[in-house]
């Protein structure tokens, strides 16, 4: 069975720290896959806010997630502080990918726990139609 293999860029545009909450832990004693999706959503919201945007107003248009890929490398536990790096790549006419790298530092050793990608499409929530990536976003290097 083929496995997802995500390629990580060398540089990222944004970094934030997100603590793992007790509600993120599943019956296996580690963060559940649904919690990791919520954590990358939080990182995306912080990333967009950093640029003065959100998912309903991305430089004048909305964003909607088209797809997601998550690759688990290490278990994530309650109390871990995830150092989340975020960037954009593969900008096309109506969308782009947001790439996430979630690192954990323990005993002065940093390891990548999760890498992920969300495919984002520019979307007009009023007309319910796909729109072009705004020029302002491209000018800012996003």
Buried (B, 14 or more C-beta within 10 A) or exposed (E): EEEEEBEBEEEBBBBBEBEBEEEBBEEEEBBBEEBBBBBBBEBBBBBBEEBEBEBEEBBEBBBBBBEEBBBBBBEBBBEBEBBBBBBBEEBEEBBBBBBBBBBBEEEEEEEBBBBBBBBBBBBEEEEEEBBEBBEBBEEBEB
